[in-house]
Each structure stands twice: as structure tokens, then as C-alpha cells.
Amino acid sequence: MEGSEVSEEITSTSPEKFPPSKSANLTMTQPSLSSPCPSPMPAPLAAQPPPLPQVSPAQLREEGNELFKGGDYSGALSSYTMALSLEATPQEQAVLYRNRAACHLKMEDYSKAEADASKAIATDGGDVKALFRRSQALEKLGRLDQAILDLQRCVSLEPKNKVFQEALRTLGGHIQEKVRYMSSTDAKVDQMFQILLDPKEKGTEKKQKASQNLVVLAREDAGAERIFQSNGVQLLQRLLETGETDLMLAALRTLVGICSEHQSRTVATLSVLGTRRIVAMLGVKNQSVSLATCHLLQVMFDALKEGVKKGFRGKEGAIIVDPSRELKLLISNLLELLTEAGVSAQGRDNALTLLIKVVPRKSLRDPNNSLTLWVIDQGLKKILEVGGSVQEPPEDIAVTENSRMSASVLLNKLFDDLKCDAERENFHRLCESYIKSWFEGRGLAGKLRAIQTVSCLLQGPCEAGNRALELSGVMESVIALCASENEAEQLVAVEALIYAAGKAKRASFITANGVSLLKDLYKRSEKDSIRIRALVGLCKLGSAGGTDFSMKQFAEGSTLKLAKQCRKWLCNDGIDSSTRRWAVEGLAYLTFDADVKEEFVEDEAALKAMFQLSKLEDRSVLFAVASTLVNCTNSYDHEEPDPQMLELAKYAKQHVPEQHPKDKPGFVRSRVKKLLSAGVVSALTCMVKNENPVLTNSCRELLSRVFLALVEEAEDRGSVVAQGGGKALLPLALEGTDIGQTKAAQALAKITITSNPEMTFPGERVYEVVRPLVSLLHLNCSGLQNFEALMALTNLAGISERLRQKILKEKAVPMIEGYMFEDHEMIRRAATECMCNMAMSKEVQDLFLAEGNDRLKLLVLYSGEEDELLRRAASGGLAMLTSLLPQLCIRITQVTTHWLEILQALLLSPNLELQHRGAVVVLNMVEASKEIAVKLMESEVLEILSVLAKGEAGPVTRAATACLAKAVEYELIKPNKERE
């Protein structure tokens, strides 16, 4: 390939250079691992060339070519892109575009590879390299008919090119195989639909088998395309119209396959079936059909949203109508469904779940929140109507126990997705307008709905809820309705009072005005549903001091009495679960008190009752359960105060928080043991497994904190893994708040360090562990997290080449190298051990072989450090590298003048492992070159090897003897007749 072109056959990597000043001074002050690493990440390992005053496109192209040859495809892509931004000729631009296409192919971004190759072809239609690369991209994208046209053009331009001929034969074979499959599939599809639509086959095994086969066929893209091309959507519509549950489910699941990751088929399906009709199926009373419709709509949303990102381009490359219009039409119908009469409660919950998943931005880094703004303008009042619904009177819309909580979660996500004060002010205005419309002039029923809506906001965007509480007459009505004789009215008012006590400002108001009322309700009400809620209100007010032992709202012993009553109700199976969950809410507040924690973990019946509640269909209890467990395990963040600041605070007569004596580490460990024996892991696993809007990112973070506390002690990790804790941690480490993901990743690291990862994470799951562990290597993580991640990755890297490749793919190697310069000796040692295991991969070996870097020098110098464990790791890496790469043996003598002293120190070490590693390195060097052998035999190494060879039989003796035998072979020394 010519000099200006990227070669796809070259696999060598470009050299990277370590900063030379770092390797000389390796022993520094050690910070504590429990605090974030104070030292910054060392300079990048690759030496950066000085900036050029003027850079031409040709220079950037050459730089990109070198990076490509070195395997740095991302860097090469950046160079080519920069070159394109300069003034280049059309011919130069064509070369740059086809070079970029090569990078995209290597990085498996086939859509961009096709686009760049097409730009090169637009300049020169006879560019065979661009044509060939576009054919490769098209083949990967599944567009074989277009790929073969490009290949045929390549063969016509270069008929003797064997690469093109072979590629054309292979692709032709694939197309023929696909044609045969399609022709046979067409007949099968027709036959399946005939059986399914035949009224005589009703309920037969034949019909059931046909429906199953149709679903299976639709899971493959080729099969889904055949169903679609065979008028399948219209035929599936007929199945949906039969009203038979089995046929409807089969049709919906088949439609999932047709629409999955395919924008144009999705738009066509919506056009045939009708958006309104599909959404209406979400509201049917049959839960299985409703759930299947929910899944179909989720797949449709994903296909349409992906289409918006990719510029309205479907998988097959067809240009279709703007998918954002279809997207808004779907969301509009979902919003309408929320308030329609006759819609099932489960269907309403499913609609809320879909809105939670598809409307807010996935990442706040995405600047476009237009969909959220549109939903707020079009549907905020409809969401508030669900959130403000009361179960009585009966004419209200049907809701489940989860509906109002789901509405709160959706409102909170919408509010969090707003970017500026003006957008938030509009949200407040709409909420207040809705609440006023019910509160004023609608009588008692209107006031109840308004108060219920305020409760919904307080559970979600509490800022909006607090503003609503300040509306004229709202708080007064809440207090007044608490004294109502009507149970339903009391329930609404007491719940609002509980949620209102969440903020310190409101808590002080209620403490002054509502505590006596709550106590009166608790003592005098005959209804358990009222008493338990009044108790929760008292619990919440009683915990206003949090974990501060010196700030208690109630008299000594009052919180223990409240907690005892909560546990009593929690264990009472005669009370319905929706009421018992309030007992858990009470404990979530009361367990700030360490005395309450101690009594609660001693009550195994109460623990098991709480775990059982967390597994029920009513998921609104999840956050309360998670909060209670965080309190019991003390897994919230707390920093040790600076003693000097404490003295200053006392001198200034400022309040100083005090820790309860029973919150010390010994008590916490004891509580963790009791939770484990009560079955906390199975409960947590069940909570994570069940996808529900109530399992918010905040709730996920709490669960991650609890898991981290449970695996703190090494002896507890086996039982956590045995009960499914390892599997449950994976989704927590990949989704949620940044803190939650970090906590879950750290728990995974602790488990991976002390267990066999292949048994803990069987099958493909072990590869999912790598990404969370690599995330702990970032600078914003603490030193302890860095250390544990390195230890865990060391364990994984020693298992298989595929795992090492996964670590390489996650770009962990530069970060591991950076930590080899870390000040803290334990982190430095762990990074060295990890790098030595990674060195079994060819890509890492190539880094050591590259010219102009100090990686080998660092290992040699570390082999002479005082830290014995660091020496063992570094010398082990040297032994392996010199065995795999004999050419490194010569370079050892060049990287430092102290190489001979270091090897002698290893051979003379009292530690047999270090002796063995040193002997293996010397043996590899002797076998690699006679010149090196001469240097070694002329030094004290000969005498040391002679002594070692006379020792007791073992690996050190064998290696020393082999060294001497090789020296005899080189005729550097004469054999010892007596020993021979």
C-alpha cells in the first residue's frame, strides 16, 4: 500500500515513553488508603511531540498513518479528521476519507465507515480501496445486495486482484444461502399464518406450535424481514382482533421482533395498526396482554429514538419520515391513556413506566431536553391527575398501590431534566394552577384531591411540593382534615402531614402545630390504618436529629416505644400489606437511633417480615426498606471531623454532632452478621431483579451501599455470593447515580479479590465485571477503591486471554501504568502485579518492545526496591517477559547501569520466590545471547550460581544448573568433573 495510505495488515503498536525522571525515585510518603489519593495521575505514558508552528494535511496524514500502524485507531482518526479541517485538495480529501473509513472498520463503527468511504468514492468513482472498504462496511450492516455491487466494481477495475475475487466468492455464497433460506422461510410464514387464522384449529397443539415458531422466527432480523415482506403486519393485526389471549400474545411478541432496532419497519407497523389502537391495548384488563404491549411500545420507542439520533436513517438505509413526529404521537397517546375512564389500573401503571423510561434524557450531558418540555406542556396536568387520585369515591380513575408513587417518580424525573430557572418556574406555575383549580370552589372532594396532589409532589419533586404547601389554606386544611371522622379523609391528610415533615422548616412547623394532633390520633383512633400513619408521622418528627446523638426531639425511650409498636404492626399478618408498609416507613426514620437499630436486628421475626414485604407486588415499600438497611449497616457517608475544628466549634459554642456509642464499628459488624443470618441478601436480590419505576436511581444507590457494607468482611463474601449477591451487583454497578455505581463496583471488587471469579460470575457474566472495575481506576475514586480495583483486575487478568482482551478494550492499561508511579506503595505494588498479568497479552508485550519507552526499565528498577512484595511482582514480570520476548534480554543491560547489581540481589535474597525469579531471568538472558552470558559469567553471578546449584533440589537449583550448563556450552566455563 502506498506511503500516503493506511495499511490494514500492519499490527505493530506505536511506541509510548515513560517520563524518565519518574523511575529513579520510587519510595515516597504513603497516604492512607482510606482517603482519596493525594497525588495526581502521572503524566501520560506516550511522549508528546512539540507542537509545530504550521501543520499541513500531508503531515497530519502521515502522523495518522503511523498511529494506525501502531494500533491507535482513535488517535489516527483524530489526525485524519484534523487534516480534513485544513485546506486540502479534493484528491487529498478522498485519501483522508478512505483512511478514516479504515479506522471506523477497525473500531467496528460500520455506519461511519460506509459514510466516509462513500465520500471518497464521490470524488473518485474508481477508488478501489474506498469501494472495497464500503463493501466491507455494508456487509457488516447486513446490506449484502449493496455490498456485492461494490465488490463487482472492484473486480472489474482490478480483475487480477485475488483479495477482491475471494471476497466476491465468499459474499456471493452468503447471498445464495440467504436466498435459499428466504425462499423456504416464505413458505413457512404463509403456512404458519394459515394455521393461526384457521378457525377450525382453535386451541389445537398445532396452532400453539405455529405461534411459537412465528415468535422465534421474528427474533432473527432475516426472519422478521420475511414476515414483514409477506404482508405480516396486516395478518398480525387479524390475530390481535381475534381477542384470544394466546394469539394476541403471539402477535405482540412477533411485532417486537419486527420492530426491534428497525426504524422504518416500526413506522410502517404504526401506520398499519394505528398508534391509538396499539396504545389502547396497554389499558386492557388482561395483565399478560398489557405487559406484552408495554414491551412492544418500549421496543418501538427505542427504534424511533435511535432513528432521531442517526438522522432518520433505518438499518436498511432507507430514508423515511421524521421519526420524532411518530415519537410525539406515541407519547401523546400515552398521556391521554393516563386519564381515560375504563383503562385498567395495571395498564395505567405500564403507561407511567414507559413515560419514565423514554421521556427524560439518559444523560444530562445531552443538551436537548425538548421532549421533556413538550411533555410538561402537554401532559403535566394528566400526570398530576393520576398522582392526586384517591381510591374513594369510586368514580375516580382506577389506580394500584404503585400508581401514585410511579407518578411521583415521573414528575421528579421531569423536574430534574429541566435546565434553567425559567423552565422550573413554568413547572411550578402549572402545578400550582392545577392544585388551585381543585382546592378552590370544588368543595371537600376538591380539597382532598388537591392535598393528595401535594403529597404526590412532596414524594417526587419536593421543591414543587413545598411551594404548593405554601399556597393559602393548604397547610391549614391538612391539619383540619386530620381530625375528620371520615377514615378516607383522615388517610389523605395524615399522609400529607407525614410527607410535609420531610424538610426541617416544615418539621418545626408541624412539631409546633401537629405533634399533639398526631399523638391524639395514635392513641384514640380505632382504625389501624390511621394509627400506623400517625405513628409514622411521630417517627419522622422524632428522627429530625438524624444520627446526631445529642439532638433528640422526644424524651428518652420514646423512640424505642415507637419502634416497638412499628415492629408489632410489621409482624401482624392480619393487617393488609399496604398498611404494614407504613410500619417500615416508620422504622426507616427511627433507625437513625442506634438503640432502635440494635433492638430491630435482634427481632428476627420483624426482619423477615420486612424482607417478605419487599418481595410483594406493592413496590412502594422498596425505598423505606433500603433506607432502614442503610441505617442498620451505617453505610451512609460520614467523615471523621478534624479535631482542631471540633475544638474551635466548642470554643465558639457551636453545636458539635455526637456519634452514638452503639454506632461504633464493633456494633455495626455485629448488626451486619445478624442481617445476613436473617436472609437480607435474598431480599436485596429480589428488590434489584424486579424492574419497577419505584426502583429509582436513589433507591439503587441505597441498595449498593448496603451490599458494600455486607461484603466488608472477607468471611461474609461467600454467603453473599451464594445467595445471588454477585449477580445482583452487576446491574447496580452499570446503572444509577455515580455514587451508587461506584459503591456497587467496589463491592464487586472486594468479591473478585477473595473468590474465584469464574465461579462467582459464571459464563459470560464474568466479562461484565470488567467495566465496573475499570471505572474505579479513575482519579475521582479514593485510594482504597483504586487499590481494590487493581487487585481484582489482577485476579481477572490471570484467568484467560479473553478477559485480558476485555480489560484492554476498556482502555485500562494506560491507567494501570499510571498507578505504577503512585506514591502509595500498596497501590504501586498492585498496579505492577496487574501489569505483569496483563503482559501475557501480545498487545502489552508489544508496548514493552516498542522503541523509546521506559516500561522495561521500570520493572528492572522495581526488582531492586526495598519493598519485597513489589520486588516479587516486578521480578515475576521480568521473568515472564524475558521468557516470551528474548529480545528484551539485551535491552535489560541497556536500560540501567544497575542491572547487574539488581540481578545479584535477587539471587542472594533469603526469599526463595525472589531467588527463583532472579534465576529464571538470568537463565533467559544467558540463553538469549552469548554476549550477555559473557558479562554475567565475568561477574559475581557465576559464583552465586555455583553456590545455588549445589543447594537442595528445587526450582532455584534447576535454574542455576541450567545457567551453568549453557555457559559450559558457550565454552565460557569448564565443567566441574566432580559435580558432572
Summary of the structure (lengths in Angstrom):
residues: 980
radius of gyration: 34.6
end to end distance: 57.7
largest distance: 115.5
contacts: 3319
relative contact order: 0.05
helix: 70%
strand: 0%
